[in-house]
Amino acid sequence: MIRETKNILVTGGAGFIGSNLCHYLTKQNYNILCLDNFDDFYSEEIKLNNIKSLLNEKTFELIRGDIRDSKLLNKIFENNKIETVIHLAAKAGVRYSILNPTEYFDINVNGTLALLEVMKSNDVKNLVFASSSSVYGNKNGKLKETETCNKQISPYAVSKKTAELLNYSYHVNFKMNVINLRLFSVYGKNQRPDLVIHKFFNQISQNKPVEIYGNGKSQRDYTYIDDIVEAIYNSILYLEQNPNTYEIINIGNDKSISLLQLLTYIKEASQIERIESITMEAAKGDVEITHADIRKAKKLLNYNPSVSLKEGIKLFYDWFKTEKI
């Protein structure tokens, strides 16, 4: 039996995660409304390239606009029977948030509030929100969703945690169904150029030394984009089948490696003998270690990350060589 086609709004849909998700969902019998403001954080050309093959699809519509624009949001919701919202739009970047906290709070908190208000007004109940592992702050060991999270060390992390709290209040007061996905160091095709793996390959391709912040021993739980997309899709299905939901769920790879270890995989994929590096001062706002406990994701979302870091780096490099703008 073919499932009824449903409308999904993806905020930030032309970005890294959003574009990969939109490509996937258009193949799953969903109509996709992609809202993106093409923020100048990085090139608009990159974002347009991310979604160019979708622009002629009947099941895909690109809407230029800002999540803080309540009039635009109301128009979108009034003109479309939206079933689920995937809220990916955000001002990204831990380090940059130290320099401009006001803008981060305006977009990430006020923008989320505007979206929740319009969802409430139009009786749209299902929300999947892209949160971040940065909300945990500096903690060692596997990070569990039950951890007390009140010591974030960057405005970006605080804004994500605040948005989670807003989501909870709308769940309690207006019966919204919410899954907050705490994403861990996502990488893969269409990755933003400022993120570490893309940045390293760019520097290597230009015969520049890679920039190592701190001593290179900081650790991350790198998670390939296809596994992230699967987790978001399974979250949509979970909300469709489970009313009265509010969950916080880690989405990682269940493995944590150092920056120096990461470089060995990059060296192997790029098949170069030696990578030159320069040491930079450790960046403010960056946590030392992230490592996801994903047992809850496995139980609720049937989540089982399938792409190893070694394989994912190779996949990224293949994309980098052919798609780089």
C-alpha positions in Angstrom: 0.0 0.0 0.0 1.4 3.4 -1.0 1.5 5.9 1.8 -0.3 9.2 1.3 2.0 12.0 0.2 2.6 14.4 3.0 4.1 17.9 3.2 7.3 18.5 5.2 8.9 21.9 5.9 12.6 21.8 6.1 14.2 25.0 7.5 17.8 25.5 6.4 17.0 23.1 3.6 19.7 24.3 1.2 22.5 23.9 3.8 24.8 20.9 4.4 22.4 18.6 6.4 19.3 20.1 4.9 20.2 19.5 1.3 21.1 15.9 1.9 17.8 15.4 3.7 15.8 17.1 1.0 17.3 14.8 -1.6 16.4 11.8 0.5 12.9 12.8 1.4 11.8 13.6 -2.1 12.5 9.9 -2.9 10.3 8.8 0.1 6.9 10.1 -1.2 7.0 13.5 0.6 6.4 16.9 -0.7 9.3 19.1 0.5 9.1 22.9 1.2 12.7 24.0 1.6 13.0 27.3 3.5 16.5 29.0 3.5 17.6 32.6 3.9 21.0 32.0 2.1 22.9 33.5 5.0 26.3 35.0 3.9 28.1 32.8 6.5 29.4 31.0 3.3 28.8 31.3 -0.4 25.2 31.2 -1.8 26.6 29.5 -4.8 27.5 26.5 -2.7 24.0 26.2 -1.3 22.4 26.5 -4.7 24.7 23.8 -6.0 23.5 21.6 -3.1 19.9 21.6 -4.4 20.2 22.4 -8.1 19.1 18.9 -9.1 15.9 19.3 -7.0 14.7 22.6 -8.4 12.8 21.0 -11.3 11.2 18.3 -9.1 7.5 18.6 -8.6 7.8 17.4 -5.0 10.3 20.2 -4.1 9.8 23.9 -3.6 12.5 26.4 -2.6 11.3 29.3 -0.5 13.8 32.1 0.2 13.2 33.6 3.6 14.1 33.8 7.3 12.6 31.8 10.1 12.2 35.1 12.1 9.8 36.4 9.5 6.5 35.5 11.1 4.4 36.8 8.1 6.3 34.6 5.7 5.9 31.6 8.0 2.2 32.2 8.3 1.8 32.4 4.6 3.7 29.1 4.1 1.6 27.3 6.7 -1.7 28.7 5.5 -1.0 27.8 1.9 0.2 24.2 2.7 -1.1 21.5 4.9 2.2 20.8 6.7 2.5 17.6 8.6 6.0 17.8 10.1 8.7 20.5 10.5 12.4 19.6 10.4 14.0 22.6 12.0 17.7 22.7 10.8 18.0 26.5 10.2 20.5 28.0 12.6 23.4 30.4 12.9 26.2 27.8 13.0 29.7 27.7 14.3 30.9 27.5 18.0 33.9 29.8 17.5 32.1 32.5 15.6 29.4 32.6 18.3 32.0 33.9 20.8 32.4 37.0 18.6 28.7 37.6 17.9 26.4 36.1 20.6 23.6 38.6 19.9 23.1 37.3 16.3 23.2 33.7 17.4 20.5 34.2 20.0 18.4 36.2 17.6 18.4 33.5 14.9 18.7 30.3 17.0 16.3 31.3 19.8 14.0 33.9 18.5 13.8 32.1 15.1 12.8 28.9 16.9 10.2 30.8 18.9 8.7 32.3 15.8 8.5 28.9 14.2 6.9 27.3 17.3 4.3 30.1 17.4 3.3 29.7 13.8 3.1 25.9 14.3 0.8 26.5 17.3 -1.4 28.9 15.3 -1.8 26.4 12.5 -2.1 23.3 14.6 1.0 21.6 13.3 2.1 19.2 15.9 5.3 17.3 14.8 8.8 18.9 15.1 12.2 17.3 14.6 14.8 19.8 15.9 18.6 19.7 15.1 20.3 20.3 18.4 24.0 19.8 19.1 26.4 17.8 21.1 27.9 21.1 22.2 25.1 21.4 24.8 26.9 18.9 27.0 29.8 21.3 27.6 33.2 19.8 28.7 32.4 16.3 29.9 34.4 13.1 29.6 33.1 9.6 28.8 30.1 8.7 26.7 27.6 11.4 26.8 24.1 10.3 27.8 20.8 12.2 27.2 20.2 12.1 31.0 23.3 14.2 31.7 22.7 17.5 33.4 23.4 20.1 30.8 23.8 23.5 32.4 27.5 24.3 31.7 27.7 25.1 28.0 30.8 27.0 27.1 29.8 28.8 23.9 26.8 31.1 23.0 26.0 28.7 20.2 25.7 25.8 22.7 23.5 27.9 25.0 21.3 28.9 22.1 20.7 25.3 21.2 20.0 24.3 24.8 17.6 27.2 25.1 15.8 26.1 21.9 15.4 22.6 23.4 13.8 24.2 26.5 11.4 26.2 24.3 10.4 23.0 22.5 9.7 21.4 25.8 7.4 24.2 26.9 5.4 24.0 23.6 5.2 20.2 24.1 3.7 20.6 27.6 1.5 23.6 26.9 0.3 23.0 23.3 0.7 19.2 22.9 3.4 19.4 20.3 5.3 16.2 19.5 9.1 16.9 19.5 12.3 15.0 19.0 15.5 17.0 19.7 18.4 15.3 17.9 21.7 16.1 19.5 24.0 15.7 16.5 27.7 14.9 16.8 30.3 16.3 14.4 28.5 15.7 11.1 30.6 15.4 7.9 30.1 14.2 4.3 29.0 15.5 0.9 27.9 19.1 0.8 29.7 19.8 4.1 30.2 23.5 5.0 33.7 24.7 4.0 34.5 25.9 7.5 34.1 22.5 9.1 37.3 20.6 9.9 37.3 17.8 7.4 36.3 20.0 4.5 38.7 22.7 5.7 41.6 20.2 5.9 41.1 18.9 2.4 40.8 22.4 1.1 44.1 23.4 2.7 45.8 20.2 1.4 44.5 20.8 -2.2 46.0 24.3 -2.1 49.4 23.0 -0.8 48.8 24.8 2.5 49.6 23.4 5.9 46.5 22.3 7.9 45.7 24.3 11.0 45.7 22.3 14.2 44.0 24.0 17.1 45.6 23.2 20.4 47.7 20.0 20.8 45.6 17.9 18.3 44.4 15.6 21.1 40.8 16.9 21.2 38.4 14.1 20.3 35.2 14.1 18.3 32.5 11.6 17.5 32.5 12.1 13.7 29.1 11.0 12.1 28.6 10.6 8.4 25.8 12.5 6.8 23.9 9.5 5.5 23.6 8.2 9.0 22.3 11.6 10.2 19.7 11.6 7.4 18.5 8.2 8.3 18.1 9.3 11.9 16.0 12.3 10.9 13.8 10.2 8.6 13.3 7.6 11.3 12.4 10.5 13.6 9.7 11.6 11.2 8.3 8.1 11.1 8.4 7.8 14.9 6.4 11.1 15.3 3.8 9.9 12.8 3.3 6.7 14.8 3.7 8.0 18.4 1.6 11.0 19.6 2.4 12.8 22.8 6.2 12.5 22.2 9.0 14.6 23.7 12.5 13.1 23.4 16.1 14.1 23.4 18.2 11.7 21.4 21.9 11.5 20.7 22.9 10.9 17.1 26.6 10.0 16.7 28.9 7.2 15.5 29.6 5.8 18.9 33.3 6.2 18.4 35.6 9.1 19.4 38.9 9.9 17.8 41.5 12.6 18.1 42.3 15.3 15.5 45.7 13.7 14.9 44.0 10.3 14.3 41.6 12.0 11.9 44.6 13.3 9.9 45.9 9.8 9.4 42.6 8.9 7.6 42.8 12.1 5.5 46.4 11.3 4.6 45.4 7.8 3.5 42.4 9.0 1.5 44.3 11.7 -0.3 47.3 9.4 -0.9 50.0 11.9 0.0 53.2 11.1 1.8 53.2 13.9 4.3 50.7 16.5 5.6 52.3 19.8 6.7 50.6 21.4 9.8 50.8 24.5 11.9 49.7 24.7 15.5 47.1 27.3 16.4 46.0 28.5 19.8 43.1 26.4 21.1 39.8 28.0 20.2 37.5 29.5 22.8 34.2 27.7 23.1 35.4 24.3 21.7 34.9 21.3 24.0 37.7 18.8 24.5 35.9 15.5 23.8 32.6 14.4 22.4 31.5 10.7 22.4 27.8 9.8 21.9 26.0 7.1 23.9 23.5 6.0 21.1 21.6 3.3 22.9 18.5 5.4 23.1 18.7 6.1 19.3 19.0 2.4 18.6 16.0 1.6 20.8 13.6 4.3 19.6 14.7 5.1 16.1 16.3 1.7 15.1 19.4 3.8 14.5 22.6 1.9 13.6 25.3 4.0 12.0 26.7 2.1 9.1 29.5 4.3 7.8 32.9 4.0 9.5 35.1 7.1 9.7 37.7 5.6 7.3 35.0 4.8 4.8 33.3 8.2 5.3 36.5 10.1 4.7 37.0 8.2 1.4 33.4 9.0 0.4 33.9 12.7 1.3 37.1 12.9 -0.7 35.5 11.3 -3.8 32.8 14.0 -3.5 35.3 16.8 -2.9 37.3 16.0 -6.0 34.2 16.1 -8.3 31.9 18.6 -6.7 34.2 21.3 -5.1 33.2 24.8 -6.2 
